[in-house]
Structures are given as C-alpha cells and as structure tokens.
Amino acid sequence: MRRLPMLLAAVVAPLLAAAGVIGVVSPASAESNGGVKVMPLGDSITEGTQVPGGYRIGLWQRLAAGGYRVDFVGSQYNGPSNLGDHDHEGHPGWRIDQIDANIVGWLNRYQPHTVLLHIGTNDVLQNYNVSGAPGRLSTLIDHITATSPTAEVFVAQIIPLSNSGQENAVRTFNAAIPGIVQSKANAGKHVHLVDMHSAVATSDLIDGVHPTANGYDKMAAVWYSALRAVPGSITTPPTSPSASASSSRPPSSPPASASASASASASSSPPPAGRSCSAAYAISGQWQGGFQATVTVTAGGSAISSWTVTWQFANGQTITQSWSATITASGSAITARNVDYNGSLAAGASAQFGFLGNVSGTNSVPSLSCTAG
C-alpha cells in the first residue's frame, strides 16, 4: 500500500528541486556540533521566508568568525549550504498562541540554553485579538522560563510592516514589550529585550513583511550584539593568554584597564579634522519605575568610522540593559560607544542604540555630546 506514495515522491521531488522549490532536504536527524544550544524561535521571519535561512545565515557566520561554538536546535530545518546549522523552530504563519501551545514539548526535547524569540507579526497580520497580544507574549515567556529556568531568553520587538495600519499595531505591541521583559527580569528570570524594530526599515522588506537578504543580515547583527552582551548566553571564543582577561566580559562591561586607556586616548587625541556627529535622545516607552530610551547618532558632513556619545543623568536614572552600543556608567555620567557593526557612517547617515533603565519620579531628557572618530 506504501509503494504508490513512494513512487510519487521519487518522481515529484526531482521536479520540484529542478524548479527551485526544494532548497535543502531535511536530514533524518538534527545537526549538532556540541556547542551551546540556541533555539531560533518564531514564525516565517525565523524560518527565512523569501530568503531561506533568514537571519540565521548572518548570525551563524558571525558566531563562527568570532570563535563561538553554538548548536542551533529545533524541529524545523532549512537554509543554504553557507548556513552551518540548519535547525530552528520557525513556523510560517504561526501566532503567539500557536507557538505557546507547543513550546513546552520543544524545550523538553531540545533543551536549549539560549532562546531567540521573534513573534507577534502574524497576530497583527491576521488581526487576531491584537490588543491581547502582549498578554499572550507574557504568558509564552512565563512558559519558557518555567520549563527552562536557566535558559537565557532574548525577546525581540518585532520588525516593521509596510502597511501603515498594521505598522501602527506593531508599534503598539512593541511598546508593551519592554515593560513585560523588565517585569520578568525583576522577578529573577533570565529575560532580555532586543530592539529589532529599529534595525530594519520598510525599505528592507521584500514583500512588505519579510526582509531582503540585507534586512535579514541587519537582524543577524542585532542578535549577535545582544548575545555577546549577556555573559553565558554563548560560549567565550578561544583567546590568547594576554586577551583572556577581557574576553570573558560582555561588551557593556569592559575591563577597567581598557576603559582607562580609552578615556586617556579620547582626551589626548582629537578626532580627525572635519569629522563630527550629533546625537538625539528620545524616551520611547515609560512605565512605573522604568523606561526605554533610544538614541540616534548622525554623522556630520563627512564620513566617520566611530562615535562616542556622553551625557549626565539628572534624576538618578540607571541603565539595566542596552543594545547596539557599549555603555559604561560612572555614577550619573554615561558613555556609549559604537559596536562593531554601526560605527562607520557615511556623511549624514544615522545609527541607533537603545537601553532600558530604572527611574523614580522625574525622568528628564539629558543633553548629549557626540564625538566622531
């Protein structure tokens, strides 16, 4: 009785492959390289619709180049040959509730140490009780942290949509996420916010929903920066003995000697002639005891290769998480420096970084100073 389906498969599969429909044939068992288990989790944007492999391609390549050893895990499998590990948990068309209905089984089966969660786009596209989406996301995160209490969970604010009405819904949904993440972190959960929305523009979307290859690579850069900022979320790459002291620290907490030398060089060596930048600070979300801020850095009339933004908090604000910049604090004085992928800016071009903070009472906007290199 099974002979006919087998014959049909033998005939149809080569035809689909010839037509470009089948990119990668799923293996009988999951790939594994023995590294830290990372589960890319979400919908078609995790799967890589339009660009098979999606952000996982650029993320894998960055991790490999950085000397990190990871093992992508999940029940799904796709992507090109230059993606070293094709496993993932991205399900095209799925909403938050559908991921939530399966998450406990996936976590128990694959035991990830790190989870990369980008979900909510289909709740908006399907207009599925959008006002309840933040609550569903909060419940999903609770199920992840209860099932895998030691896992590092990175929760993304989802990328934009080209349709203006749907984009308004995305922004409303995203505005609720920092408070959700902060509440979990305050409860001792290993949950971290990732601002993916600012990383991708609507011009980076191939069909108004899914990124182009370049858009997916922008996502990869943000994931990579977020992972490196949280100690233990991925392995420490091999280093020479002289570099080992600094390699174990996250980018947001450089060793004291490195900070001192950077300060000395900044004060003694002026930026190259003609290079300048400006910075604008915006409070993009606020809730009881906390807030989210975004800083936009813009190059002046000449291209720049690096930037440093400084400011002074006036109301006792403290920074708890940051992304797309290396931020250090000395009392109320804050210094933010570019990371590896957003320091070089053409004349007039901009980059953004952001952070979560704690505040009690007034939350005034500080005056910023920007120095270009």
VOTORGU-720640 format. One record per residue: y negated, z, x negated of N, C-alpha, C in turn. Coordinates in steps of 0.2 Angstrom, whole numbers, padded with zeros to 4 digits, always signed. Layout:
residues N
YZXYZXYZX...
***
This chain:
residues 373
+0006+0000-0004+0000+0000+0000-0006+0000-0004-0006+0002-0011-0012+0003-0015-0013-0004-0019-0008-0009-0018-0009-0015-0023-0015-0019-0021-0016-0020-0014-0022-0024-0012-0029-0021-0015-0030-0015-0014-0037-0012-0017-0037-0013-0024-0031-0012-0028-0032-0013-0035-0033-0020-0037-0030-0025-0033-0031-0032-0034-0039-0034-0033-0041-0031-0027-0048-0032-0026-0053-0030-0031-0051-0024-0034-0056-0021-0039-0055-0025-0045-0050-0028-0047-0049-0032-0053-0053-0038-0052-0054-0041-0046-0057-0047-0045-0065-0045-0045-0067-0040-0041-0074-0039-0039-0077-0036-0045-0074-0032-0049-0078-0028-0054-0081-0033-0060-0077-0038-0062-0079-0043-0067-0085-0047-0064-0085-0049-0057-0090-0052-0054-0097-0048-0054-0096-0042-0052-0102-0038-0052-0105-0037-0059-0100-0036-0064-0103-0035-0071-0107-0041-0073-0104-0047-0072-0107-0053-0074-0114-0054-0070-0115-0051-0064-0121-0052-0061-0126-0046-0063-0124-0042-0067-0128-0036-0070-0128-0030-0065-0124-0030-0060-0124-0024-0056-0121-0018-0059-0115-0019-0063-0112-0014-0066-0115-0013-0073-0118-0008-0075-0121-0007-0082-0116-0003-0086-0113+0002-0084-0109+0006-0088-0103+0009-0083-0097+0008-0086-0091+0010-0082-0090+0017-0083-0089+0021-0078-0088+0028-0078-0082+0030-0082-0082+0035-0087-0076+0036-0090-0072+0041-0086-0065+0042-0088-0061+0046-0085-0063+0053-0085-0066+0055-0091-0068+0062-0092-0075+0062-0095-0078+0068-0094-0085+0069-0096-0086+0068-0104-0092+0066-0106-0093+0066-0113-0095+0073-0115-0093+0074-0121-0095+0081-0124-0095+0081-0131-0101+0083-0134-0102+0084-0141-0102+0091-0144-0100+0096-0139-0100+0103-0141-0107+0106-0142-0112+0103-0140-0119+0106-0141-0121+0110-0135-0127+0112-0135-0129+0116-0129-0129+0112-0123-0126+0115-0117-0125+0111-0111-0132+0111-0107-0134+0105-0106-0140+0103-0102-0139+0099-0096-0141+0102-0090-0139+0098-0084-0146+0095-0082-0147+0088-0082-0152+0085-0079-0151+0085-0071-0155+0088-0067-0153+0089-0060-0159+0086-0056-0157+0082-0051-0162+0080-0046-0159+0074-0042-0164+0069-0041-0162+0063-0037-0162+0057-0041-0165+0051-0038-0164+0045-0042-0168+0045-0048-0174+0049-0048-0178+0049-0054-0174+0052-0060-0169+0056-0058-0165+0059-0064-0159+0054-0065-0157+0051-0060-0152+0046-0061-0154+0040-0065-0161+0038-0064-0164+0032-0068-0164+0026-0064-0165+0026-0057-0166+0020-0053-0171+0016-0056-0170+0009-0056-0174+0004-0059-0173+0003-0066-0172+0009-0070-0171+0009-0077-0165+0014-0078-0159+0011-0078-0153+0016-0079-0153+0020-0085-0152+0027-0083-0153+0032-0089-0160+0035-0088-0165+0032-0086-0171+0035-0085-0174+0039-0090-0177+0045-0089-0180+0049-0094-0175+0052-0099-0168+0052-0097-0163+0054-0101-0162+0050-0108-0164+0044-0108-0164+0040-0114-0169+0043-0119-0175+0043-0117-0180+0045-0122-0179+0053-0124-0177+0057-0119-0175+0064-0121-0170+0064-0126-0164+0061-0125-0159+0061-0129-0161+0059-0136-0165+0053-0137-0167+0051-0143-0171+0056-0147-0176+0059-0143-0180+0064-0146-0176+0070-0149-0171+0072-0145-0167+0078-0147-0163+0076-0153-0160+0070-0153-0156+0068-0159-0160+0068-0165-0166+0065-0164-0171+0064-0170-0173+0071-0173-0174+0075-0168-0176+0082-0170-0171+0086-0173-0164+0084-0173-0159+0088-0176-0156+0093-0171-0158+0092-0164-0155+0096-0159-0148+0094-0157-0143+0098-0156-0137+0096-0153-0136+0098-0146-0136+0094-0141-0135+0095-0134-0129+0091-0131-0127+0094-0125-0122+0090-0122-0124+0090-0114-0127+0084-0112-0128+0083-0105-0122+0084-0101-0123+0087-0095-0117+0088-0091-0119+0087-0084-0114+0085-0080-0114+0084-0073-0109+0079-0071-0108+0078-0064-0103+0074-0061-0105+0067-0061-0111+0065-0062-0113+0058-0062-0113+0055-0070-0113+0048-0070-0113+0045-0077-0116+0038-0076-0121+0037-0080-0124+0030-0081-0129+0030-0086-0131+0024-0088-0136+0023-0093-0133+0018-0099-0138+0016-0103-0136+0011-0108-0133+0014-0114-0131+0010-0119-0127+0012-0125-0132+0017-0129-0138+0016-0129-0143+0020-0134-0144+0026-0131-0141+0028-0125-0141+0035-0122-0134+0038-0125-0135+0043-0129-0129+0046-0132-0124+0049-0128-0127+0052-0122-0123+0056-0117-0125+0054-0110-0120+0051-0106-0122+0048-0100-0121+0053-0094-0119+0059-0095-0118+0063-0089-0124+0066-0087-0124+0067-0080-0130+0070-0077-0129+0072-0070-0133+0075-0066-0132+0077-0059-0138+0074-0055-0140+0068-0056-0145+0065-0052-0142+0061-0046-0144+0062-0040-0141+0059-0034-0147+0055-0030-0147+0048-0031-0152+0044-0027-0152+0046-0020-0158+0047-0017-0159+0048-0010-0158+0055-0008-0156+0060-0012-0155+0067-0010-0161+0071-0010-0161+0075-0005-0167+0080-0004-0165+0087-0007-0169+0092-0007-0168+0098-0010-0162+0101-0007-0162+0101+0000-0156+0104+0004-0149+0102+0002-0149+0095+0000-0143+0092-0002-0141+0094-0009-0145+0095-0013-0144+0097-0020-0142+0105-0019-0145+0108-0015-0144+0116-0014-0137+0117-0011-0134+0112-0007-0128+0113-0004-0122+0112-0009-0124+0109-0015-0118+0108-0020-0119+0111-0026-0125+0115-0027-0127+0117-0034-0122+0122-0036-0120+0127-0032-0115+0132-0035-0109+0129-0038-0106+0124-0034-0100+0121-0037-0101+0118-0044-0107+0114-0044-0108+0111-0050-0109+0116-0056-0113+0121-0055-0114+0126-0060-0108+0129-0062-0104+0131-0058-0097+0134-0059-0093+0129-0063-0093+0123-0062-0089+0118-0065-0091+0117-0072-0098+0116-0073-0101+0113-0079-0104+0118-0084-0106+0124-0081-0108+0130-0085-0114+0128-0089-0119+0125-0087-0125+0123-0091-0129+0129-0093-0131+0128-0099-0136+0134-0102-0143+0132-0100-0145+0126-0099-0151+0124-0098-0151+0119-0092-0156+0120-0087-0156+0115-0081-0163+0112-0081-0163+0105-0080-0169+0102-0079-0170+0099-0072-0174+0103-0068-0174+0101-0061-0180+0097-0059-0179+0091-0056-0185+0087-0053-0183+0085-0047-0185+0088-0041-0183+0087-0035-0188+0088-0029-0188+0085-0024-0193+0085-0019-0196+0079-0017-0195+0073-0021-0198+0067-0019-0195+0064-0012-0188+0065-0011-0185+0062-0005-0187+0066+0001-0189+0073+0000-0191+0077+0006-0198+0074+0008-0202+0071+0003-0208+0068+0005-0207+0061+0008-0203+0057+0005-0202+0050+0007-0198+0050+0014-0194+0055+0015-0191+0055+0022-0194+0059+0027-0200+0062+0025-0204+0066+0029-0200+0071+0032-0196+0075+0028-0191+0080+0030-0194+0087+0030-0197+0089+0035-0200+0096+0036-0203+0097+0029-0208+0093+0027-0211+0094+0021-0215+0101+0020-0217+0103+0025-0220+0110+0024-0215+0115+0022-0209+0114+0024-0204+0119+0022-0201+0118+0015-0203+0112+0012-0200+0110+0005-0201+0116+0000-0207+0119-0001-0207+0124-0006-0202+0130-0005-0201+0132+0002-0197+0137+0003-0189+0135+0001-0188+0129+0003-0181+0126+0001-0180+0126-0007-0186+0124-0010-0185+0124-0018-0184+0131-0020-0188+0136-0017-0187+0143-0020-0180+0145-0019-0177+0144-0013-0170+0146-0012-0165+0142-0017-0166+0136-0018-0162+0132-0023-0163+0136-0030-0169+0138-0032-0169+0141-0038-0166+0148-0038-0166+0151-0033-0163+0158-0032-0155+0157-0033-0152+0151-0030-0145+0150-0030-0143+0148-0038-0148+0145-0041-0146+0143-0048-0146+0149-0052-0151+0153-0052-0152+0159-0056-0147+0165-0054-0145+0165-0048-0139+0170-0046-0132+0167-0049-0131+0161-0049-0125+0158-0051-0125+0158-0059-0130+0156-0062-0131+0156-0069-0137+0160-0072-0136+0167-0071-0142+0171-0073-0144+0170-0080-0141+0168-0085-0143+0167-0091-0146+0160-0093-0145+0156-0088-0147+0149-0089-0155+0149-0090-0158+0144-0094-0165+0143-0094-0166+0137-0089-0170+0138-0084-0171+0134-0078-0178+0131-0079-0179+0124-0080-0186+0121-0080-0187+0117-0074-0192+0119-0070-0194+0117-0063-0200+0112-0064-0199+0106-0062-0205+0101-0063-0209+0100-0057-0215+0100-0058-0219+0097-0052-0218+0090-0052-0216+0087-0046-0214+0080-0046-0219+0075-0048-0217+0069-0050-0221+0064-0052-0225+0061-0046-0230+0057-0046-0234+0055-0041-0230+0049-0037-0233+0048-0031-0231+0042-0027-0237+0038-0026-0236+0031-0025-0241+0026-0025-0244+0027-0018-0240+0028-0013-0243+0028-0006-0248+0034-0005-0254+0033-0003-0259+0039-0003-0257+0045+0001-0254+0043+0007-0252+0049+0011-0247+0053+0009-0242+0049+0006-0236+0053+0003-0238+0057-0003-0243+0054-0007-0246+0057-0013-0249+0064-0011-0253+0064-0006-0256+0070-0003-0251+0075-0002-0245+0073+0001-0240+0078+0002-0236+0080-0004-0236+0076-0009-0233+0078-0016-0238+0083-0019-0244+0082-0019-0249+0087-0022-0249+0093-0018-0248+0093-0012-0247+0100-0008-0241+0103-0010-0235+0100-0011-0229+0103-0013-0230+0105-0020-0233+0101-0024-0233+0103-0031-0238+0110-0032-0243+0110-0028-0247+0116-0028-0244+0122-0027-0238+0122-0023-0235+0128-0022-0230+0130-0027-0228+0126-0032-0223+0127-0037-0225+0132-0042-0231+0132-0045-0232+0137-0050-0231+0144-0047-0233+0146-0041-0233+0152-0038-0225+0154-0037-0221+0149-0035-0214+0150-0035-0211+0152-0042-0213+0148-0047-0210+0149-0053-0212+0156-0056-0219+0158-0055-0221+0164-0058-0218+0170-0055-0216+0169-0048-0213+0175-0045-0206+0176-0047-0202+0170-0049-0196+0171-0052-0196+0174-0059-0201+0172-0063-0202+0174-0070-0204+0182-0070-0208+0184-0065-0210+0191-0064-0204+0195-0062-0199+0192-0059-0193+0196-0057-0188+0196-0063-0189+0193-0069-0185+0193-0074-0180+0187-0075-0182+0182-0071-0177+0176-0071-0180+0171-0076-0175+0167-0079-0177+0163-0085-0179+0156-0081-0185+0156-0078-0188+0150-0075-0194+0148-0078-0195+0142-0079-0201+0139-0082-0204+0133-0079-0211+0133-0078-0214+0127-0075-0215+0121-0080-0214+0115-0077-0216+0109-0081-0220+0105-0077-0226+0103-0079-0231+0099-0076-0229+0092-0077-0225+0089-0073-0223+0082-0074-0228+0077-0070-0231+0080-0065-0235+0076-0061-0241+0073-0066-0244+0077-0070-0249+0074-0074-0247+0069-0079-0241+0069-0081-0238+0065-0086-0238+0058-0084-0237+0056-0078-0235+0050-0075-0241+0047-0071-0243+0042-0072-0248+0039-0067-0245+0034-0062-0248+0032-0057-0245+0027-0052-0245+0021-0055-0249+0019-0060-0248+0013-0064-0241+0013-0068-0238+0019-0069-0232+0019-0072-0226+0018-0068-0227+0017-0061-0222+0016-0056-0220+0009-0055-0214+0007-0055-0212+0000-0055-0211-0002-0048-0210+0003-0043-0210+0001-0036-0213+0006-0031-0218+0010-0034-0222+0015-0031-0218+0021-0030-0212+0022-0033-0208+0028-0033-0205+0030-0039-0202+0025-0042-0198+0026-0049-0202+0023-0054-0202+0027-0060-0206+0025-0066-0203+0018-0069-0207+0015-0073-0205+0010-0078-0202+0013-0084-0200+0009-0088-0197+0012-0094-0202+0016-0098-0208+0014-0098-0213+0018-0101-0215+0024-0098-0215+0024-0091-0216+0030-0087-0210+0035-0088-0204+0033-0088-0198+0037-0089-0199+0041-0096-0201+0037-0101-0202+0039-0108-0207+0045-0108-0213+0044-0104-0218+0049-0104-0214+0056-0101-0210+0055-0096-0206+0061-0093-0202+0064-0099-0199+0060-0103-0195+0062-0108-0199+0066-0113-0205+0064-0115-0209+0068-0119-0211+0075-0117-0212+0075-0110-0214+0081-0107-0208+0086-0107-0202+0084-0105-0196+0088-0105-0195+0091-0112-0195+0086-0117-0194+0088-0124-0199+0094-0126-0205+0093-0125-0210+0098-0127-0209+0105-0123-0207+0104-0117-0205+0110-0113-0199+0114-0116-0194+0110-0118-0188+0113-0121-0189+0116-0127-0193+0113-0131-0195+0116-0138-0199+0122-0138-0203+0123-0132-0207+0129-0131-0203+0135-0129-0197+0134-0127-0193+0140-0125-0188+0142-0129-0188+0147-0133-0183+0148-0138-0176+0149-0135-0171+0146-0137-0164+0147-0135-0162+0142-0130-0167+0138-0127-0165+0133-0122-0161+0127-0125-0163+0126-0131-0159+0121-0135-0158+0124-0142-0153+0121-0146-0152+0124-0152-0157+0123-0157-0158+0127-0162-0163+0126-0168-0160+0120-0172-0164+0115-0174-0161+0110-0178-0160+0113-0185-0156+0109-0189-0155+0112-0196-0161+0111-0200-0163+0115-0205-0169+0115-0209-0167+0117-0216-0172+0116-0220-0171+0118-0227-0173+0125-0227-0171+0129-0232-0172+0136-0233-0179+0138-0232-0184+0134-0235-0191+0135-0235-0194+0134-0228-0191+0130-0224-0193+0129-0217-0190+0133-0212-0185+0137-0214-0181+0141-0209-0185+0146-0205-0190+0149-0209-0194+0154-0205-0198+0152-0200-0200+0146-0200-0204+0143-0194-0200+0140-0189-0194+0137-0191-0191+0133-0186-0188+0137-0180-0187+0143-0181-0184+0147-0176-0190+0149-0170-0196+0148-0172-0201+0150-0167-0203+0144-0163-0205+0145-0156-0207+0140-0152-0214+0137-0154-0216+0131-0152-0222+0128-0154-0228+0133-0152-0227+0136-0146-0233+0140-0144-0234+0147-0148-0229+0148-0152-0230+0154-0156-0229+0153-0164-0233+0149-0167-0232+0148-0174-0232+0154-0179-0229+0154-0184-0229+0160-0189-0236+0161-0191-0237+0168-0193-0244+0170-0195-0247+0166-0201-0243+0164-0206-0245+0161-0211-0247+0154-0210-0244+0150-0205-0246+0144-0203-0252+0144-0199-0253+0149-0195-0260+0150-0191-0265+0151-0196-0264+0155-0201-0270+0157-0206-0272+0151-0209-0267+0147-0212-0269+0141-0216-0272+0136-0211-0270+0135-0205-0273+0130-0200-0280+0132-0199-0282+0139-0198-0289+0141-0197-0293+0140-0203-0290+0141-0209-0294+0140-0215-0296+0133-0216-0291+0128-0215-0292+0121-0216-0297+0119-0211-0297+0122-0205-0302+0120-0199-0309+0122-0201-0310+0127-0204-0316+0130-0206-0319+0126-0212-0315+0124-0217-0317+0122-0223-0317+0114-0223-0314+0111-0219-0313+0103-0219-0316+0101-0212-0322+0098-0212-0325+0095-0206-0321+0089-0204-0321+0087-0197-0317+0081-0195-0320+0075-0198-0316+0070-0199-0319+0063-0201-0325+0061-0198-0329+0058-0201-0336+0056-0198-0335+0051-0192-0338+0052-0187-0338+0048-0181-0333+0050-0176-0328+0055-0178-0323+0057-0173-0325+0063-0169-0324+0062-0163-0327+0068-0158-0322+0068-0152-0323+0073-0148-0319+0074-0142-0322+0079-0138-0321+0078-0131-0323+0083-0126-0318+0086-0122-0318+0092-0119-0313+0095-0115-0316+0097-0109-0312+0096-0103-0314+0099-0097-0309+0103-0094-0311+0109-0091-0306+0114-0089-0306+0114-0081-0301+0114-0078-0300+0115-0071-0295+0119-0068-0296+0124-0064-0291+0128-0061-0288+0124-0055-0282+0123-0056-0278+0118-0052-0274+0122-0047-0273+0128-0047-0270+0132-0042-0271+0140-0043-0271+0144-0038-0273+0151-0039-0269+0155-0034-0266+0161-0035-0263+0165-0031-0264+0172-0033-0261+0177-0029-0263+0184-0031-0260+0186-0038-0265+0187-0042-0263+0189-0049-0262+0184-0054-0262+0177-0052-0260+0172-0056-0264+0166-0055-0264+0161-0059-0267+0154-0058-0264+0149-0063-0265+0143-0061-0263+0137-0065-0270+0134-0067-0270+0132-0074-0276+0128-0076-0274+0122-0080-0278+0116-0079-0277+0110-0083-0283+0108-0087-0282+0106-0093-0287+0104-0097-0287+0097-0099-0292+0093-0098-0292+0086-0100-0296+0085-0106-0293+0082-0112-0296+0081-0118-0297+0073-0118-0303+0072-0120-0306+0065-0120-0309+0063-0127-0306+0058-0130-0309+0055-0136-0316+0052-0136-0320+0053-0141-0327+0050-0140-0327+0043-0142-0332+0040-0145-0332+0033-0146-0328+0030-0152-0324+0034-0155-0319+0032-0160-0312+0035-0159-0307+0032-0161-0300+0034-0160-0299+0041-0164-0295+0045-0162-0294+0052-0165-0286+0052-0166-0284+0056-0171-0277+0057-0172-0275+0064-0171-0280+0069-0169-0278+0076-0167-0284+0079-0164-0282+0084-0160-0288+0088-0157-0286+0095-0156-0291+0099-0156-0291+0106-0155-0296+0109-0150-0294+0112-0145-0299+0115-0140-0299+0123-0141-0305+0125-0141-0305+0133-0141-0310+0135-0135-0308+0141-0133-0313+0144-0128-0311+0152-0128-0316+0155-0124-0315+0163-0124-0315+0165-0116-0310+0168-0115-0309+0171-0108-0314+0177-0107-0317+0177-0101-0322+0182-0100-0320+0187-0095-0314+0186-0092-0312+0191-0087-0305+0194-0088-0303+0194-0094-0296+0197-0096-0290+0193-0094-0291+0186-0093-0285+0182-0092-0281+0182-0098-0274+0181-0096-0269+0180-0101-0265+0174-0099-0262+0170-0104-0258+0165-0103-0251+0167-0104-0247+0164-0099-0240+0166-0099-0235+0160-0100-0237+0154-0099-0233+0148-0100-0238+0143-0101-0236+0138-0106-0240+0132-0107-0236+0126-0108-0239+0120-0107-0236+0114-0109-0240+0109-0111-0238+0104-0115-0242+0099-0118-0247+0101-0123-0247+0107-0126-0251+0109-0131-0248+0115-0134-0250+0117-0140-0248+0123-0144-0254+0128-0143-0253+0133-0139-0258+0138-0138-0257+0144-0141-0262+0147-0145-0262+0154-0148-0268+0158-0145-0267+0164-0145-0272+0169-0142-0273+0174-0147-0279+0176-0148-0281+0182-0152-0286+0186-0148-0283+0191-0144-0287+0194-0139-0289+0189-0134-0296+0188-0132-0298+0184-0127-0299+0177-0130-0299+0176-0136-0300+0169-0139-0294+0165-0139-0295+0159-0137-0289+0155-0136-0290+0148-0140-0285+0146-0143-0285+0140-0147-0279+0136-0145-0280+0129-0143-0275+0125-0140-0275+0119-0145-0269+0117-0148-0269+0111-0152-0264+0106-0149-0265+0100-0150-0261+0094-0148-0254+0095-0150-0249+0093-0146-0242+0092-0149-0241+0085-0151-0235+0084-0153-0233+0078-0157-0235+0071-0154-0234+0072-0147-0235+0065-0143-0241+0064-0140-0246+0069-0140-0253+0067-0137-0259+0069-0141-0258+0069-0148-0264+0070-0152-0268+0063-0154-0264+0058-0154-0268+0051-0156-0270+0048-0149-0277+0048-0149-0280+0045-0143-0285+0039-0145-0285+0034-0142-0289+0028-0143-0296+0031-0140-0301+0027-0142-0308+0029-0140-0309+0029-0133-0311+0034-0130-0312+0035-0123-0305+0037-0119-0300+0037-0122-0293+0039-0119-0293+0047-0118-0289+0049-0114-0288+0056-0112-0281+0058-0112-0280+0065-0114-0273+0068-0113-0274+0075-0109-0269+0077-0106-0270+0083-0103-0265+0088-0105-0267+0095-0105-0262+0100-0106-0263+0105-0100-0259+0110-0099-0260+0115-0094-0256+0121-0096-0257+0126-0092-0254+0133-0093-0254+0137-0086-0250+0142-0086-0250+0147-0081-0253+0153-0084-0257+0157-0080-0260+0163-0083-0260+0169-0078-0261+0175-0080-0262+0181-0076-0269+0183-0076-0272+0185-0070-0279+0187-0069-0279+0192-0064-0284+0197-0065-0285+0202-0059-0292+0201-0058-0294+0199-0052-0301+0199-0050-0304+0192-0051-0310+0192-0054-0314+0186-0055-0310+0181-0060-0310+0175-0059-0307+0170-0064-0312+0165-0065-0317+0166-0069-0322+0161-0071-0319+0156-0075-0323+0150-0075-0321+0144-0079-0324+0145-0086-0321+0145-0091-0324+0146-0098-0327+0140-0101-0331+0140-0105-0334+0134-0109-0330+0133-0115-0328+0126-0115-0324+0124-0120-0327+0120-0126-0324+0121-0132-0326+0117-0138-0320+0113-0140-0322+0106-0142-0316+0102-0144-0318+0099-0151-0313+0100-0155-0314+0097-0162-0309+0091-0163-0311+0086-0166-0306+0080-0167-0304+0079-0174-0299+0077-0175-0296+0075-0182-0295+0068-0183
***
